[in-house]
Amino acid sequence: MVMPTETESPIYLMVRADEMIFWYVIERKSTAATAENDNNNEGRNIVVLRASERDRVRQLNLPSFGGEGLDWIDFSRLVALNRRLYLIGSTIGDTNKVGRVGLRYIDLDATPTPIWHIGGGVNSDRQAGAIAREDGWIFTSGDNIYRVNHPSGDSTKLPKKEGLRREVNMLGVTMSNILVYNTMLGYNTMYSIDLRSNRWEVICHRFWGVWSPGVILFDDSLLFSLGTQNPSSDTESLGFKARPGVYAFDIRARRWLSSPLDGLKNEVGLENFGPDLGLETVLPSEGSHDRGVVRGPTDEPVDPFKPWWVPLSLVKVGVENGHHKLGLVWDRMIIYDNDVKSCQIHWCKFKILTTSGDNILKAELLSSGICNLDESTYMVMNCTAGLVVAPDEGNEEEKGDKRRREGVTAPDGGNEEESDSKRRSG
């Protein structure tokens, strides 16, 4: 296993328990000293079952939600920008007001004690996915699609394609487009939404599985997403067997690559619970997928080995020697002999390599781990990486809008899309 040498973004987790919310962070031990000295949310370390020497799991001391607060939090999505956590969507305040998505945010470095603030709009809107772009803009999708400004919290509702039923799921974001998918008639359709014209275009008509918000890399040519199965395999086909993994979608060729990212191993049967299991096993086992829609305690017997997992966000945690570093988390619910349950998280961080002389993509594992969280926890509801945005980078899109309103064009005569492409890096 290759050890990383550069700073990595922390991965924040929002975890549901019986009557409250727990907050955790997965972070590099070498970069955790600052957090340890943070009097506001130092929290406590969690005992890790298996992990590389580079990572630790820590519980954050943040205000939780109970009672009515839990009615909306299941349908809000989490992003982290400049040590601020945003929860975007669901029911907040007066549900008769529409037009802007409701959100709450908390500054992790606030003194004397961090508190949750209400911002943005105040409407009822379930959100299924959110991504913070590297310039600081936040994009969310679900019942509706929104663009949210950081740090003001102001949002704009983007037009939704007519005729789409059910929620729209977020896949990835570039400077000029959003990739989303919608499930109808038993299969998925992927759309590319032009952020300038709001035009929706089908770029993949028929694929299967449940997919996480992901990352678009390599000059906006490849989307990487964590999914429950090979996207080209119909779940109703004879002999179908799901293979969870990180799959890549070629945006220019408009097709999924045939195999998952090589280098990330799946569990085999119950081997995950063996004490001698290597850290290279980082993905759920092959087989049938259970969405793991568990919202509370159940009286039904639960198989402790059942893969209660859903594809959470695949996130970018840094760059090392020119290679993109990604991280993923998935979870299952564990039932102990005394009927006490807890959420078990699995995580890994890896960098993407291309084989010399061809376009084959491989994952080189950097770190991984397994950890049982506090008793009464049962599901990770949200997962996001902490993104740091420079103060003058967060309003690049606003600057472009202002230039267009004032009649100012780009140096090449107005081709701002080309200017955008020059700003992108892999």
C-alpha positions as CSV (number, residue, x, y, z in Angstrom):
1,M,0.0,0.0,0.0
2,V,1.4,3.4,-1.0
3,M,1.5,6.0,1.7
4,P,0.4,9.5,0.7
5,T,2.8,12.4,1.2
6,E,0.6,15.4,0.7
7,T,-2.3,17.0,2.6
8,E,-5.7,15.3,2.1
9,S,-9.2,16.8,2.6
10,P,-11.1,15.5,5.6
11,I,-14.2,13.5,4.9
12,Y,-17.2,14.5,7.0
13,L,-20.0,12.1,7.9
14,M,-23.6,12.7,9.1
15,V,-24.8,9.5,10.8
16,R,-28.4,8.8,11.9
17,A,-29.1,7.3,15.3
18,D,-32.4,6.4,17.0
19,E,-33.3,9.9,18.2
20,M,-30.4,12.1,17.1
21,I,-27.6,12.8,14.7
22,F,-23.9,12.0,15.2
23,W,-21.1,13.8,13.3
24,Y,-17.7,12.2,12.4
25,V,-14.7,13.0,10.4
26,I,-12.2,10.7,8.7
27,E,-8.8,12.5,8.5
28,R,-5.1,12.1,8.1
29,K,-3.4,11.7,11.5
30,S,-0.5,13.9,10.3
31,T,-2.9,16.8,9.6
32,A,-5.1,16.3,12.6
33,A,-3.1,18.3,15.1
34,T,-5.0,21.5,14.4
35,A,-8.3,19.7,14.9
36,E,-7.0,18.3,18.2
37,N,-6.3,21.8,19.5
38,D,-9.8,23.1,18.4
39,N,-11.6,23.7,21.7
40,N,-14.9,24.0,19.9
41,N,-15.3,20.6,18.5
42,E,-12.4,18.5,19.5
43,G,-14.7,15.5,20.0
44,R,-13.1,12.1,20.7
45,N,-11.3,9.4,18.7
46,I,-13.3,6.3,17.7
47,V,-11.8,2.9,18.0
48,V,-11.0,1.6,14.5
49,L,-11.3,-2.1,13.8
50,R,-8.8,-2.1,10.9
51,A,-7.1,0.9,9.3
52,S,-3.8,2.0,7.8
53,E,-1.5,4.0,10.0
54,R,-2.4,7.2,8.2
55,D,-6.1,7.7,9.1
56,R,-8.2,8.2,12.1
57,V,-12.0,8.6,12.8
58,R,-13.1,11.3,15.2
59,Q,-16.5,12.3,16.5
60,L,-17.3,16.0,16.3
61,N,-19.0,17.8,19.2
62,L,-21.6,19.6,17.1
63,P,-25.2,20.5,18.1
64,S,-27.5,17.7,17.0
65,F,-31.1,17.6,16.1
66,G,-33.9,15.9,17.9
67,G,-37.7,15.7,17.7
68,E,-39.0,17.8,14.8
69,G,-35.5,18.5,13.5
70,L,-35.2,14.9,12.3
71,D,-38.3,15.2,10.1
72,W,-36.4,17.1,7.5
73,I,-32.7,16.2,8.0
74,D,-33.0,12.8,6.1
75,F,-33.7,14.7,2.9
76,S,-31.0,17.3,3.1
77,R,-27.6,17.0,1.6
78,L,-24.2,17.9,3.1
79,V,-21.3,19.9,1.6
80,A,-18.3,21.4,3.3
81,L,-16.6,24.6,2.3
82,N,-13.9,26.5,4.2
83,R,-14.6,24.8,7.5
84,R,-18.4,25.5,7.1
85,L,-20.9,22.6,6.8
86,Y,-24.0,23.2,4.8
87,L,-27.2,21.1,5.0
88,I,-29.2,21.9,2.0
89,G,-32.9,21.0,1.3
90,S,-35.9,19.5,3.0
91,T,-38.4,21.4,5.2
92,I,-37.0,24.5,6.9
93,G,-39.3,27.2,8.2
94,D,-42.4,28.4,6.3
95,T,-43.2,25.8,3.6
96,N,-45.5,28.3,1.8
97,K,-42.5,30.3,0.5
98,V,-41.0,29.0,-2.7
99,G,-38.2,29.8,-5.1
100,R,-35.1,29.3,-3.0
101,V,-33.9,26.1,-1.4
102,G,-33.7,26.1,2.4
103,L,-30.4,25.4,4.1
104,R,-28.7,25.4,7.4
105,Y,-25.0,25.9,8.0
106,I,-22.5,25.8,10.9
107,D,-19.0,27.2,11.1
108,L,-16.7,24.7,12.7
109,D,-14.3,27.3,14.0
110,A,-17.0,29.6,15.6
111,T,-16.5,30.6,19.2
112,P,-17.4,30.0,21.8
113,T,-19.6,27.2,20.5
114,P,-20.6,26.4,16.9
115,I,-24.4,26.7,16.2
116,W,-26.6,26.0,13.3
117,H,-27.9,29.0,11.3
118,I,-30.8,29.1,8.8
119,G,-30.0,30.6,5.5
120,G,-31.1,30.6,1.9
121,G,-34.8,30.1,1.2
122,V,-37.4,28.5,3.4
123,N,-39.3,26.0,1.3
124,S,-39.9,22.2,1.4
125,D,-37.7,20.5,-1.0
126,R,-36.1,17.0,-0.8
127,Q,-32.6,16.9,-2.1
128,A,-30.8,13.7,-3.1
129,G,-27.3,14.9,-4.0
130,A,-25.0,17.9,-3.7
131,I,-21.6,18.8,-5.0
132,A,-19.4,21.8,-4.2
133,R,-17.5,23.0,-7.2
134,E,-13.9,24.0,-6.9
135,D,-14.8,27.7,-7.4
136,G,-17.1,27.6,-4.3
137,W,-20.5,27.2,-6.1
138,I,-22.8,24.4,-4.7
139,F,-25.1,22.4,-6.9
140,T,-27.9,20.2,-5.5
141,S,-30.5,18.0,-7.1
142,G,-33.6,16.1,-6.0
143,D,-37.2,17.3,-6.3
144,N,-35.6,20.3,-8.0
145,I,-32.2,21.5,-9.0
146,Y,-30.5,24.5,-7.4
147,R,-27.3,26.6,-7.6
148,V,-26.2,27.9,-4.2
149,N,-23.7,30.7,-3.6
150,H,-21.0,30.3,-0.9
151,P,-20.9,32.1,1.5
152,S,-24.1,34.0,1.1
153,G,-26.4,31.0,0.8
154,D,-28.4,32.7,-1.9
155,S,-29.8,30.1,-4.4
156,T,-31.2,30.0,-7.9
157,K,-33.7,27.3,-9.0
158,L,-32.7,25.8,-12.3
159,P,-35.4,24.8,-14.8
160,K,-36.3,21.1,-14.7
161,K,-37.0,19.1,-17.8
162,E,-40.7,18.7,-18.4
163,G,-42.2,15.3,-18.0
164,L,-39.6,14.0,-15.5
165,R,-41.1,12.2,-12.6
166,R,-39.4,11.3,-9.3
167,E,-36.2,12.9,-8.2
168,V,-33.2,13.9,-10.2
169,N,-29.9,12.4,-9.0
170,M,-26.6,14.3,-9.0
171,L,-23.6,12.8,-10.8
172,G,-21.1,15.5,-11.5
173,V,-20.4,19.2,-12.1
174,T,-18.0,21.1,-14.4
175,M,-17.7,24.8,-15.1
176,S,-20.3,24.6,-17.8
177,N,-22.4,21.5,-17.2
178,I,-24.2,19.4,-14.6
179,L,-24.6,15.6,-15.1
180,V,-27.7,14.1,-13.5
181,Y,-29.7,10.9,-13.9
182,N,-33.4,10.0,-13.5
183,T,-34.9,6.6,-13.1
184,M,-38.1,5.6,-15.0
185,L,-39.5,2.3,-16.2
186,G,-36.8,0.4,-14.4
187,Y,-33.7,2.0,-15.9
188,N,-31.7,5.2,-15.8
189,T,-31.3,8.0,-18.2
190,M,-28.3,10.5,-17.9
191,Y,-28.7,14.1,-18.8
192,S,-26.2,16.9,-19.4
193,I,-27.5,20.3,-18.3
194,D,-25.9,23.4,-19.9
195,L,-25.5,26.0,-17.2
196,R,-25.7,28.9,-19.6
197,S,-28.7,27.9,-21.7
198,N,-30.3,25.5,-19.2
199,R,-30.7,23.0,-22.1
200,W,-31.1,19.4,-21.1
201,E,-29.5,16.8,-23.4
202,V,-29.7,13.0,-23.1
203,I,-26.1,11.6,-23.1
204,C,-26.8,8.0,-22.0
205,H,-30.3,6.6,-22.6
206,R,-30.3,3.3,-20.8
207,F,-28.2,2.1,-17.8
208,W,-28.8,0.4,-14.5
209,G,-27.9,0.7,-10.8
210,V,-27.8,3.2,-8.0
211,W,-25.1,5.9,-8.4
212,S,-23.4,8.4,-6.1
213,P,-22.5,12.0,-6.7
214,G,-19.1,11.7,-8.2
215,V,-16.1,13.5,-9.7
216,I,-15.4,14.7,-13.2
217,L,-11.7,14.6,-14.1
218,F,-9.2,14.6,-17.0
219,D,-10.2,17.8,-18.8
220,D,-13.9,17.1,-18.2
221,S,-13.7,13.9,-20.1
222,L,-14.4,11.2,-17.5
223,L,-17.0,11.0,-14.8
224,F,-16.2,8.7,-11.8
225,S,-19.1,7.4,-9.6
226,L,-19.5,4.7,-7.0
227,G,-22.3,2.4,-8.1
228,T,-24.0,-0.8,-7.0
229,Q,-23.4,-2.7,-10.2
230,N,-22.0,-2.7,-13.8
231,P,-24.1,0.0,-15.4
232,S,-24.5,-2.0,-18.6
233,S,-26.0,-5.0,-16.9
234,D,-29.8,-5.2,-16.8
235,T,-30.9,-6.3,-13.3
236,E,-33.6,-8.4,-14.9
237,S,-31.2,-10.4,-17.2
238,L,-30.6,-14.1,-16.6
239,G,-27.7,-14.7,-14.2
240,F,-27.4,-11.1,-13.2
241,K,-24.9,-10.5,-10.4
242,A,-24.2,-7.0,-9.1
243,R,-20.6,-6.0,-8.8
244,P,-20.3,-2.8,-6.8
245,G,-17.4,-0.5,-7.8
246,V,-16.1,2.8,-9.0
247,Y,-17.1,3.0,-12.7
248,A,-16.1,5.7,-15.2
249,F,-18.3,7.3,-17.8
250,D,-16.7,8.6,-21.0
251,I,-18.4,12.0,-21.5
252,R,-17.1,12.6,-25.0
253,A,-17.9,9.0,-26.3
254,R,-21.1,9.0,-24.2
255,R,-20.7,5.5,-22.9
256,W,-19.8,3.7,-19.6
257,L,-16.4,1.9,-19.6
258,S,-17.0,-1.8,-19.4
259,S,-15.2,-2.6,-16.1
260,P,-14.9,-0.9,-12.8
261,L,-11.7,0.8,-11.8
262,D,-9.0,-1.9,-11.3
263,G,-7.2,-2.1,-8.0
264,L,-10.2,-1.9,-5.6
265,K,-11.2,-5.3,-4.3
266,N,-14.7,-6.5,-3.4
267,E,-15.4,-8.5,-0.3
268,V,-16.0,-12.2,-0.7
269,G,-18.8,-13.7,1.4
270,L,-18.3,-13.1,5.1
271,E,-14.5,-12.6,4.9
272,N,-15.0,-8.9,5.9
273,F,-15.3,-10.1,9.6
274,G,-12.1,-12.2,9.6
275,P,-9.4,-10.7,11.7
276,D,-6.7,-11.3,9.1
277,L,-8.4,-9.6,6.2
278,G,-6.1,-7.3,4.3
279,L,-6.8,-3.6,4.0
280,E,-7.0,-4.0,0.2
281,T,-10.6,-5.3,0.5
282,V,-12.5,-2.0,0.3
283,L,-15.8,-2.6,-1.6
284,P,-19.1,-4.5,-0.8
285,S,-19.3,-8.1,-1.9
286,E,-20.8,-9.0,-5.2
287,G,-24.4,-10.2,-5.3
288,S,-27.8,-8.7,-4.8
289,H,-28.0,-5.1,-3.8
290,D,-30.1,-3.9,-0.8
291,R,-30.8,-0.2,-0.8
292,G,-30.6,-0.2,3.0
293,V,-33.6,2.1,3.5
294,V,-33.6,1.8,7.2
295,R,-35.0,4.9,9.0
296,G,-35.3,3.6,12.5
297,P,-35.3,0.5,14.8
298,T,-37.0,-2.6,13.5
299,D,-38.5,-5.6,15.3
300,E,-37.6,-7.8,12.4
301,P,-34.5,-10.0,12.8
302,V,-31.6,-8.5,10.9
303,D,-28.8,-10.5,9.4
304,P,-25.6,-8.9,10.7
305,F,-23.8,-9.8,7.4
306,K,-26.5,-8.2,5.2
307,P,-25.0,-5.4,3.1
308,W,-27.0,-2.5,4.3
309,W,-25.3,0.0,2.1
310,V,-26.0,2.7,-0.4
311,P,-23.6,4.5,-2.7
312,L,-22.5,7.6,-0.8
313,S,-20.5,10.4,-2.4
314,L,-17.3,9.6,-4.2
315,V,-15.1,12.7,-3.4
316,K,-11.8,14.2,-4.4
317,V,-9.5,14.5,-1.4
318,G,-6.4,16.0,-3.1
319,V,-3.7,15.6,-5.7
320,E,-0.4,13.7,-5.3
321,N,2.4,14.0,-7.8
322,G,-0.1,15.1,-10.5
323,H,-2.4,12.2,-9.7
324,H,-6.0,12.8,-8.5
325,K,-6.7,11.3,-5.1
326,L,-10.3,10.2,-4.4
327,G,-12.1,8.8,-1.3
328,L,-15.2,6.8,-0.8
329,V,-17.3,5.6,2.2
330,W,-20.0,3.0,2.5
331,D,-21.8,1.5,5.5
332,R,-23.7,-1.4,6.9
333,M,-25.7,-1.8,10.1
334,I,-24.3,-4.3,12.7
335,I,-26.5,-6.1,15.2
336,Y,-24.7,-7.3,18.3
337,D,-25.6,-10.4,20.5
338,N,-27.4,-8.1,23.0
339,D,-29.5,-6.6,20.1
340,V,-27.6,-3.3,20.3
341,K,-26.9,-2.0,16.8
342,S,-24.3,0.4,15.4
343,C,-23.3,1.7,12.0
344,Q,-20.1,0.2,10.5
345,I,-18.3,2.4,8.1
346,H,-15.8,1.3,5.4
347,W,-13.6,3.8,3.7
348,C,-10.7,4.0,1.4
349,K,-8.6,6.7,-0.4
350,F,-6.8,6.0,-3.6
351,K,-5.2,7.8,-6.6
352,I,-6.0,7.2,-10.2
353,L,-3.2,6.1,-12.5
354,T,-3.1,5.6,-16.3
355,T,-1.1,2.7,-17.6
356,S,1.8,3.9,-19.6
357,G,1.1,3.7,-23.4
358,D,-2.6,3.2,-23.1
359,N,-5.8,4.6,-21.6
360,I,-6.4,1.9,-19.0
361,L,-7.2,3.4,-15.6
362,K,-6.1,1.8,-12.3
363,A,-6.5,2.7,-8.7
364,E,-3.5,2.7,-6.4
365,L,-4.7,2.3,-2.8
366,L,-3.4,4.9,-0.3
367,S,-5.3,4.0,2.9
368,S,-8.4,2.2,4.0
369,G,-10.2,1.2,7.2
370,I,-13.3,-0.2,9.0
371,C,-14.9,1.3,12.1
372,N,-17.9,0.6,14.2
373,L,-19.5,3.9,15.3
374,D,-21.4,4.7,18.5
375,E,-24.2,2.4,19.7
376,S,-27.7,3.3,18.3
377,T,-26.3,4.6,15.0
378,Y,-27.5,2.7,12.0
379,M,-26.9,4.6,8.7
380,V,-24.7,7.2,7.2
381,M,-27.0,9.8,5.7
382,N,-24.4,12.2,4.2
383,C,-20.8,12.1,3.2
384,T,-18.7,15.0,1.8
385,A,-15.1,16.1,1.6
386,G,-13.9,19.4,3.0
387,L,-13.1,21.8,0.2
388,V,-11.0,24.9,0.7
389,V,-11.8,27.9,-1.7
390,A,-9.7,31.1,-1.8
391,P,-11.8,34.2,-1.1
392,D,-11.4,35.5,-4.7
393,E,-12.4,32.3,-6.3
394,G,-15.9,31.8,-4.9
395,N,-17.7,34.2,-7.2
396,E,-16.2,33.5,-10.6
397,E,-19.6,32.8,-12.1
398,E,-21.0,36.0,-10.6
399,K,-18.1,37.9,-12.1
400,G,-19.0,36.4,-15.5
401,D,-22.7,37.3,-15.1
402,K,-21.7,40.9,-14.2
403,R,-19.4,41.1,-17.2
404,R,-22.2,40.0,-19.5
405,R,-24.6,42.5,-17.9
406,E,-22.1,45.3,-18.5
407,G,-21.5,44.3,-22.1
408,V,-17.9,43.2,-21.4
409,T,-16.7,40.3,-23.5
410,A,-13.8,37.9,-23.1
411,P,-10.5,38.8,-24.8
412,D,-11.1,36.5,-27.7
413,G,-14.4,38.2,-28.6
414,G,-16.7,36.6,-26.1
415,N,-15.8,32.9,-26.1
416,E,-16.1,32.5,-22.3
417,E,-16.4,28.7,-22.6
418,E,-12.9,28.5,-24.0
419,S,-11.7,30.7,-21.1
420,D,-13.4,28.3,-18.7
421,S,-11.6,25.4,-20.3
422,K,-8.2,27.1,-19.7
423,R,-9.1,27.5,-16.0
424,R,-9.8,23.8,-15.7
425,S,-7.2,21.3,-14.6
426,G,-7.9,17.6,-15.1
